[in-house]
Amino acid sequence: MVPLLPLCAALALALLPAAAAAQDGTAECHQYTNKSCEECLKNVTCLWCASSGRCVEYPVRRVLPPSDLCELRSARWGVCWVNFEALIIAMSVVGGTILIMLGVCCCCCCCKKKSKKPDKDEERAAREREKRRVRQEERRAEMKSRHDEIRRKYGLFKEENPYAKFEN
């Protein structure tokens, strides 16, 4: 069994530099307050608030900075010329466009797939229609032959050329 005390000490030593770096990052961001936006945003952990001219650490636990820290229209991160409000609108438009395009592509692919390959019901219906057509043709031919026999029997059979009797 591993003793707990050395394990806790090793874990504390591992986390200590990370905590110190986070505190340095905060102090580093605050030193750019009342300077320029470009200087503040050289550090990627910093957020520039244009309305107050403050440089603060970006709240990484939240996606958007809280309004008490800085308003969205004056918050800058990454580049000075894009505020969070415009970024949200642009990302929404781009995301919506991508979703619509994906939906249209899916619909087009499904329609093409259906038109190329008829389903089993359509194939079965086509076979049944063909069988019915063949049976109907057979019945028609049978009825025609029966009627022709009755016409011959009673002398009502129509000659193929009605002018044939006038030629002799």
C-alpha positions as CSV (number, residue, x, y, z in Angstrom):
1,M,0.0,0.0,0.0
2,V,1.3,3.5,-0.9
3,P,1.7,5.9,2.0
4,L,-0.7,8.8,1.7
5,L,1.6,11.6,3.0
6,P,4.2,11.3,0.2
7,L,1.4,11.0,-2.4
8,C,-0.3,14.2,-1.1
9,A,3.1,16.0,-1.0
10,A,3.8,15.1,-4.6
11,L,0.4,16.2,-5.7
12,A,0.8,19.6,-3.9
13,L,4.2,20.1,-5.5
14,A,2.7,19.3,-8.9
15,L,-0.2,21.8,-8.5
16,L,1.8,24.6,-6.9
17,P,3.5,25.8,-10.1
18,A,0.1,25.9,-11.9
19,A,-1.5,28.0,-9.2
20,A,1.5,30.3,-9.2
21,A,1.3,30.7,-12.9
22,A,-2.4,31.5,-12.7
23,Q,-1.7,34.2,-10.1
24,D,1.1,35.6,-12.3
25,G,-1.3,35.7,-15.3
26,T,-3.8,37.7,-13.3
27,A,-1.1,40.1,-12.1
28,E,0.3,40.3,-15.6
29,C,-3.1,41.2,-17.1
30,H,-3.8,44.0,-14.5
31,Q,-0.5,45.6,-15.3
32,Y,-1.8,46.5,-18.8
33,T,-4.8,48.4,-17.4
34,N,-5.0,52.0,-18.9
35,K,-2.5,51.0,-21.6
36,S,-3.4,49.9,-25.2
37,C,-5.6,47.0,-26.3
38,E,-2.8,45.6,-28.4
39,E,-0.5,45.4,-25.4
40,C,-3.1,43.7,-23.3
41,L,-4.1,41.1,-25.9
42,K,-0.5,40.0,-26.4
43,N,-1.2,37.7,-23.5
44,V,-4.0,35.2,-24.6
45,T,-5.3,34.9,-21.0
46,C,-6.2,38.6,-20.9
47,L,-9.4,40.3,-21.9
48,W,-9.6,44.0,-22.8
49,C,-12.6,46.1,-21.7
50,A,-12.7,49.1,-24.1
51,S,-15.3,51.1,-22.1
52,S,-13.2,51.1,-18.9
53,G,-9.7,50.7,-20.4
54,R,-9.1,47.7,-18.1
55,C,-7.1,44.6,-18.9
56,V,-8.4,41.7,-16.9
57,E,-7.9,37.9,-16.9
58,Y,-10.4,36.1,-19.1
59,P,-12.9,34.1,-17.0
60,V,-12.1,30.7,-18.5
61,R,-14.8,28.9,-16.4
62,R,-17.5,30.8,-18.4
63,V,-17.8,31.0,-22.2
64,L,-18.7,34.7,-22.1
65,P,-17.4,37.3,-19.7
66,P,-20.0,38.3,-17.1
67,S,-21.6,41.8,-17.5
68,D,-20.2,43.0,-14.2
69,L,-16.7,42.3,-15.5
70,C,-17.2,44.0,-18.9
71,E,-20.1,44.6,-21.3
72,L,-20.2,42.3,-24.4
73,R,-20.0,45.3,-26.8
74,S,-16.8,46.6,-25.3
75,A,-15.1,43.3,-24.5
76,R,-12.2,42.4,-26.7
77,W,-10.3,39.1,-26.8
78,G,-7.7,37.9,-29.3
79,V,-8.0,40.9,-31.6
80,C,-8.9,44.5,-30.8
81,W,-11.2,45.1,-33.7
82,V,-13.8,42.4,-32.9
83,N,-16.1,42.7,-29.9
84,F,-18.0,39.8,-28.3
85,E,-21.3,41.0,-29.5
86,A,-20.2,41.0,-33.1
87,L,-18.4,37.7,-32.6
88,I,-21.6,36.0,-31.2
89,I,-23.7,37.3,-34.1
90,A,-21.1,36.2,-36.7
91,M,-20.7,32.8,-35.2
92,S,-24.5,32.3,-35.0
93,V,-24.9,33.2,-38.6
94,V,-22.0,31.0,-39.7
95,G,-23.3,28.1,-37.5
96,G,-26.8,28.5,-38.8
97,T,-25.7,28.6,-42.4
98,I,-23.7,25.4,-41.9
99,L,-26.6,23.7,-40.3
100,I,-28.9,24.7,-43.1
101,M,-26.4,23.5,-45.7
102,L,-26.1,20.2,-43.9
103,G,-29.8,19.8,-43.9
104,V,-30.1,20.6,-47.6
105,C,-27.3,18.2,-48.4
106,C,-28.9,15.4,-46.4
107,C,-32.3,16.0,-48.1
108,C,-30.7,16.0,-51.6
109,C,-28.8,12.8,-50.8
110,C,-31.9,11.1,-49.6
111,C,-33.9,12.1,-52.6
112,K,-31.2,10.9,-55.0
113,K,-31.0,7.6,-53.2
114,K,-34.7,7.1,-53.4
115,S,-34.9,7.9,-57.1
116,K,-32.0,5.7,-58.1
117,K,-33.2,2.6,-56.3
118,P,-36.9,1.8,-56.2
119,D,-38.0,0.2,-53.0
120,K,-39.4,-3.3,-52.7
121,D,-43.0,-2.2,-52.6
122,E,-42.6,-0.4,-55.9
123,E,-40.9,-3.4,-57.5
124,R,-43.6,-5.8,-56.3
125,A,-46.4,-3.4,-57.6
126,A,-44.6,-3.2,-61.0
127,R,-44.4,-7.0,-61.2
128,E,-48.1,-7.4,-60.3
129,R,-49.0,-4.8,-62.9
130,E,-47.0,-6.7,-65.5
131,K,-48.7,-10.0,-64.6
132,R,-52.1,-8.4,-64.8
133,R,-51.3,-7.0,-68.2
134,V,-50.1,-10.3,-69.5
135,R,-53.2,-12.1,-68.2
136,Q,-55.4,-9.4,-69.8
137,E,-53.7,-9.9,-73.1
138,E,-54.1,-13.7,-72.9
139,R,-57.9,-13.3,-72.0
140,R,-58.3,-10.8,-74.9
141,A,-56.6,-13.3,-77.4
142,E,-58.8,-16.2,-76.0
143,M,-62.0,-14.2,-76.3
144,K,-61.1,-13.1,-79.9
145,S,-60.4,-16.7,-80.9
146,R,-63.8,-17.8,-79.4
147,H,-65.7,-15.0,-81.1
148,D,-63.9,-15.8,-84.5
149,E,-65.0,-19.5,-84.1
150,I,-68.6,-18.5,-83.4
151,R,-68.6,-16.2,-86.4
152,R,-67.2,-18.9,-88.7
153,K,-69.7,-21.4,-87.4
154,Y,-72.7,-19.2,-88.3
155,G,-71.1,-17.7,-91.4
156,L,-70.7,-14.2,-89.9
157,F,-66.9,-14.2,-90.2
158,K,-65.7,-11.1,-91.8
159,E,-63.3,-11.5,-94.6
160,E,-60.0,-9.9,-94.4
161,N,-60.5,-8.0,-97.6
162,P,-64.1,-7.0,-98.1
163,Y,-63.6,-6.3,-101.8
164,A,-62.2,-9.8,-102.5
165,K,-65.6,-11.1,-103.7
166,F,-65.9,-8.4,-106.4
167,E,-62.6,-9.3,-108.0
168,N,-63.8,-12.5,-109.6
